[in-house]
């Protein structure tokens, strides 16, 4: 049995595309280099040749990895969370457990198991389940569908890293033919011309795997557990066909309540609408006017607070269809899982923040809670539109100096403007260098060496198009863009941060203490009003701003009196929701400076995913040194 700490390092290496140095691996796992080397040695002792070492770092022997089917090796639970999952899975499978037996199986004391059970009670509360303990026997009590929800969430978490990989799922659940289940679901949906995306499909498969397991152990729905929401004939017919085929293959029998429950999941996961056929004239026949008005309000809100214009028709149609399905799920108390939520939160912070704002508006209007996973699906829709707009607004201006010779200069001009249409704005084309004085541009591109030495970058290219010149122009454009962004970032941070908003702390604090302290300082400076603290708490309630060792609390409304940045560096870890942070950066953004948020939030959040950068920032003792670290590490 492999210890979970070894499985963690193997999972990290399996997702890498090249060798990883021990120091980088240590940073990623939160371990020392010595510990990482010790882990690698132990793994190779158990599975010789599994991890290869070279001057470039560690790499997984993928053929060996595949041969030993490491994904199917059960890890010995060693942390409280892992023991909790083990206990839950055992309880749901066996219905009752003996505390002495659990302690023996987990190699821990009975007192440790009882402490784990206290945490289990809290976990069960979120699924409307209860735990009964009589002497040494533990039993989970509650509705069957809630037990399945709990088990599905555990299975999802275990397969989360490779959620869309059907082979990985099969390795995790080798007692069932996952490929056969997928084929049954996909073929039935196709026959009905019903569309679900890949994420929703895997959610359906997980639901069916759990239902098969529970039915095989004589655990079925009762009449009182479901059929409280109206489904439609289409989804019911699909569910009936899927369960008939599953029943035939696995020799089980679905109850009518379970068929209906599956139909509700299908209803909330997909649609029989042909997306390409939806247009401005017929969308009202697919979606209620109230939902269309809501989506229109959401898009206007994004534009108002983030300066992002996503009013294009195709986006509106697809976003409206998604929100329509989301509202159905919320009505049913359901939430689709998303395997890349944490990745999106960290790698696309501005997009995710826009999605949080949208989710907050929906939550406020319908008095519902929206999970981080559902917020990530909203971010999927916003992301494409935002990236398109960013590329259009981030072009380099230039002037061409091409001496006229028949139509050669025009042909070259046409070639360059077509090749670099998404990154280059051509202010003018002139025939000699003395005509460029009146133009304010970033770059000069010429076919002949210049007699003067301009302060601007100059690229001398061949009159005939070639790959070397194209590559040189691409490289220069990229460098100029990065320099622009870096300079803008540093200048903006310098205006927001001062010695009055920079705090070093060596006393133990908690999340609420730090928020109260920073808000009071912002109020004293006249940056925000009294309502700002509640706006901060509303944002945290939607989705925590803490990740890694940092937190960036801010309002979703960006209506502060003044734009500022407050930095709080703590020697002692601060418990921030479910993570420990040492660096808190609170942002206050004035209405007229909302574009500032878009300019700094993405690069700032991206930098702060790097443990090396965070460590450097935590060593900063002055505003100047803090800004210097940010400027140096800008990406």
Beta strands, then each sheet from edge to edge (+ up, - down):
strand 1: 2-3
strand 2: 51-54
strand 3: 57-60
strand 4: 75-76
strand 5: 96-98
strand 6: 130-134
strand 7: 137-141
strand 8: 195-196
strand 9: 270-271
strand 10: 396-401
strand 11: 424-430
strand 12: 443-446
strand 13: 457-460
strand 14: 502-505
strand 15: 546-547
strand 16: 550-551
strand 17: 564-576
strand 18: 579-588
sheet 1: 1+ 4+
sheet 2: 2+ 3-
sheet 3: 5+ 7- 6+
sheet 4: 8+ 9-
sheet 5: 11+ 10+ 12+ 13+
sheet 6: 14+ 17+ 18- 16- 15+
end
